[in-house]
């Protein structure tokens, strides 16, 4: 502590030490004067006998303070003065580093929020998500054949909970919206029906009150609810007396038991309110598959052991209930993997991309330092001639690099912060999991500081070591150093080649993702998105429990909406296209033998109202649409899509054929055939689809689709008023145009392609600047040579072509190296691509052509300068 204090009071220490040295010299001089020596000679002799006072001062200071720290501070002060004397160099180098460090800080912030930040639950490593896994032979996409994660049936959940031995608790979850009324304008809230064990598994206690218990999680149990922190604040103003009050959900009273802490949520399933799911054996909805399930492993049980236990129970169920579960399996996934699995590959690839950007930025700054160091070789030689060691010179040059890194880091953090704010605002909900935790925290700042330190050695060490070897005799000849060594030119060229190679890899990756995104968005959707307004509703079960009443209620809403002046057509669907969800079930042809239980084919099921195909612009290829004659009392009509006909009625006319259905209606007759549409995702090919009439199998929820002559936003208010004219308490949510639904469905691939495109563009710009800088510096160093050659009759055009040839040579070398790297690295993008190969020749050829054009332009500018050299002027300056 005393030494640190001395550093802070360095001037006082130096003054005291200088005073002590002066006293010693005076005392010795006095002794010599007494011995008969003159005062002047005595002082000279005393100083000679004492030795180098400056060296003694430094040695004494080393005893009383930290010499290394003092030396570093002195080097930093000298470096700061040197950088301030070269403002253009400093600004360019700092801005270049800011791009690399800022991009890395931004992507690391995403990785920190999504992948590194621990899940906000105690013992989260023991929490797993359980799914059913459909048979491999099942054709319907809606039943999970794509990702092997299918929702769970209630009866299977109850058996899992009863028979498995690996879990300390298991909870069912069902997501659906609930209409909240009685507090001003009715609104729809995101609700989760959950088992009582849900809160115990996650291990988070309520902020206020309590969660419901097993006595309340039973059929016909009490109506109780737990509020989220945000809903408590928004709807009840944070009133602590809310516990025990009653709210109306779906027009039924619910007693508020508790309020959960802020940001309490499942990472993949958000909610504003939780209510008991209240399921038990023998319920009417046992046969459906609509539950998510979470569980907590017992201590010492691994996910693999739990998987084996769960699969064994699934095999038992498959034999016991073949109609529902023949050949179905089950899967256990850790909560962390469930949360991050879909985005981890993309984020890590983006992190690799920004690392490349930082390498290119470091290469550019290293080139700048090599060029700057060439002009400073006489200064470095003087330092060496005056006794500076090679290590002291290298440390001095590294101190300058450290200051550049710090400046670039500060600018980069600012860029990252601004970029992250824009990213959060532009991303729709759940486009990235846990995006709400995105922030510049201490971990991100520590990472940025480590980047600054790493960048210092990355771009500063090689120039520092190179120039610390400067030979003073050579550098001081004839008053200064002229030209640049062949070794330095080779190093600068290799840096440019590496920058071009890395840029090519990034550009190829960006090109592949860009073309993949274009392929995805330009694929035939099968429906129109223009001038279509959508809004979602959930019908209160207490008020509309009767099927006929529920069907009549939606018909009344549609009649009022269709009567609006600007509305061309209106209908409903229980799931909108491109929201990632669709129902699915089995069926069989009634004109053929019924298959064994659980072995029949499957299809996607959509429940729609009349005019749905007209409203969405889906062509009717045969038969008819649903109409007013299709009622609850008549045989259900069925409309199927083209893929369904091709797969199950090849060469036959399906109109009039009857199907047996594994649905709440057990049979129906095909009345029409429509063109194919993409329902869940643009990447998923159209699946066999059965459309049923909302009037004949009415659902409790649905989305209105309204085609208008005006922009959707201008008719939204009128449509809402028409709905509330039928039922003032009907809650409405997700009021948006179909184009917004489409945009949200591709938010993640759009983000990936845009970010990688930005990073590739930055890399290309930096590589072009690096090439230009190397050639421009070469021209400036060869001015005298060029002047002599032109004075001897050289053609300026030939000189310019030589400069361009040198630049294109570096570019071609970089392209060759980049091609080899891209063939290896772009294969990592395979899972993110749609209808394009990682080795797509058109993309690679376009990127190579772009690099050559940019290289030609970057080479032409210095070449033009070389061709314009005045031989007389250049020789006169010499």
PyMOL commands that set and color helices and strands:
alter all, ss='L'
color gray80, all
select helices_A, chain A and resi 2-8+10-34+39-50+53-64+67-84+87-116+124-126+141-143+154-163+197-202+229-236+240-242+303-320+322-325+335-375+377-385+390-426+435-437+442-468+472-475+477-479+486-522+547-562+612-616+642-648+712-726+738-745+747-781+783-791+796-832+841-867+871-877
alter helices_A, ss='H'
color red, helices_A
select strands_A, chain A and resi 127-133+152-153+167-181+187-194+208-209+224-227+246-249+252-259+273-276+289-297+329-334+532-538+567-573+583-589+602-608+620-623+637-641+658-661+667-674+689-693+701-708+732-737
alter strands_A, ss='S'
color yellow, strands_A
deselect
rebuild
show_as cartoon
